[in-house]
Amino acid sequence: MIYQGIKFKTKIINKKIPKHSGLEELKYWCREFHKFHLAPPYPGGSYGNLSFRVKKGEDSFIITGSKIGLKEKLTNDCFVNVSSCNLKNETICISGVKEPSSESMIHFAIYHQRKDINAIFHGHCEKILSNACRLKIAETEKEEPYGTVELVQRVLEILNNKSFLIMKNHGFISLGKTMEEAGTLALEIYKKCL
């Protein structure tokens, strides 16, 4: 897969850099995903995106920005606060100085549907994808292009109460009530594939 940028419209509410007590933990998990090759680098960024819900009961979340290398020393301006998303007209409202990650629509849709989930970590790992059947991991029925409403629909079709799933020929999504839960689950599944 070659990254070609975001495929939705971004509406910038303000250029306020996110400030939240959860950002340090999110930065930690970004480094872990890089360290364990769960978000492999490409020139100018990393394949993968991590987020956490800002406030219980609301759909807003803080996510890694587009074209962010997760191995780098991340500062708060590398993250974006997504306040809302309109899937019909493919528009995302944000606060921050970067474009939001290309899979922000998936994050929004999952937070909206699953109020029990407070962290979503999306990564790319061939070992996990090739072991999905053996490990009985749910997988979307059809491959869809990244960053599209069609991919969001495929994910929602199999989401139910799952904590881990595969987007066919794309990557994985690890969900948790906390960032630690989402990150630990991804690492546990990765280690089962070694």
N, C-alpha and C positions, 0 to 999 in steps of 0.2 A: 504494500500500500504506500502510495506517495502522498504526503500531506500537501493539500492545495489551499489551505485556509478555511475559514468558516463559510458556511453556506446559508446563514440566516442574516436578517437585518438586526443591527444593534442600535438601540436607542439609549443614549447616554443621559441619565438623569442628572448626574453631577460627576465631577472628576475627583471626588473624595476617595482617598486611599483607604481601603478597609482597615478597621481597628477592631480586634476582637480577641478575647483571651484564648480562643481556640486556634489562632493562627500558628503559634509555636508548635503545637502538636501536629498540625497539618504539615508544616515544614519538615518535621521529623519523619513523617510517613512518606513524604515526597522523596527524601533522601533514601529511605529504606527501599522504596520501589525502584529507585535507580540502582542501588547496591545489589539487589537480587534480580536485576534485569527484567523487572515487571513493567517498566516504562522505558524501553530502549530509546537511545538518542537518535535523532536525525539532524542534519545540518540546521541549526537554529532552534532546536526544541527537543521535546521528548514525546513519544507515542504514549499517551495516557493522560488522565486528568483525575484529580481528587477534590472532593468537596465535603462540607459539613453544613448541616442546617443551622441557620443563625438563631432562630427562636422557636421553641416548642410550639406546635400547632400552626405555624406559618410555613409557607412554601419557599421563602427566600433562603438563599444559601451563599456561601463563599466558596469559590472554585478557582483552581489554577487558571491563569490567563492563557490565551492562545500563544503558541511559539515560545513556551517557557521550558528551558532545560532544567529538569528536576535535579541534576547533579550539582548545579550551581548553588552558591550561597543565596538563598531566596530572601528577598525583602518583601515587606507588605505590599509594595506596588506591583508585585508579580501576581497578585490575586485580585479577583473581581467579585463584587457583591451583586448577585443576580436577584432582583426584587420581584420580577414577574416575567411570564413567558406566554405568548399567544401562539399556539401551534398552528392555528388556521392561517394566520398571515406570516408565520415564521419570523416573529419579532421578539427580541429579548431586551428587557429594560435592565440597565446596570448602573452601578456606581463604581468608578475606578478609572485608571488611566490606560488599561490594556483592553484588547478584545477578549471576551470570555472564551473559554475552551470550546472547541468545535462540537463537543457532545453535551453542551449545556442543556439542550432541549430534553435529552434523556434524563439528566439529573433532575430537572424540574418535574418531569412527568412522574418519576418514581417518588420524589418527595410528596407530590400532590396525591398520589394513590396510596402510598404507604406511610401513614402518620407515625408508625412505630420506628421508622428508619431515620437516623440522624447523621449518617455518614455513607457516602457512595464513593468507592474507589474503582476506577476503570483502568485496566492495564492491558498490555499486549505481551503474550508469552506463548510461543509455539509449543513448548512442553505441555502447558495446561490445555491448549486447544487439541493437541493430538491425543491426550489422555482423557478427554471429556467423556467418551463412551465408557471406558473402563471404570472411571470414577462415578459414573451415573450422574453427571452434571447436566442439568437442563440446557438445551441449546435452541436458539431461534430456528424456526423451520426453514427460513430462506435467508440468503445473504442479501444485504441491502447496503448502499453506499453510506459511508460514515457521515455524520452530521445532518441526516435527513429525517423528515417526519416519518418516512416509511420505516426507517430503522427504529425509531421510537415506538411505532405501532407493533413491530415484531417483538420488541422487548416486553411491552405491556401484555401481549398475548400469552406469554409464559411466566410472567412475574409472580402472580399469586402471592404466596407467603414465603417464597424462596429467599435465601440469603446469598446465593452465588449462582451465576448463570453465564452462559457463553453466547456471544453474538457470532453467528456462523461465519467462519473464515475472517474474523475480525479480532475480537479480544474478549476479555472477561469483565464482569461487574461483580464486585464484592460489596455487600451491604452490611451495616451494623447499627445497633442502637447507639454505639459510640465509635469514634475513630479507631480506638484500640481494637474493638471487635471486628470492624471491617478489615483493618490491616492484618491482624493476626490470622483471620480466616484465609485471606489471600496467601499469606506465607505458609500456612499449614497445607493448603491444597498444592501449592508449588512444590513443597518438600515431598509430597506423596508422588510427585511425577518424576523425581530424580532416580 
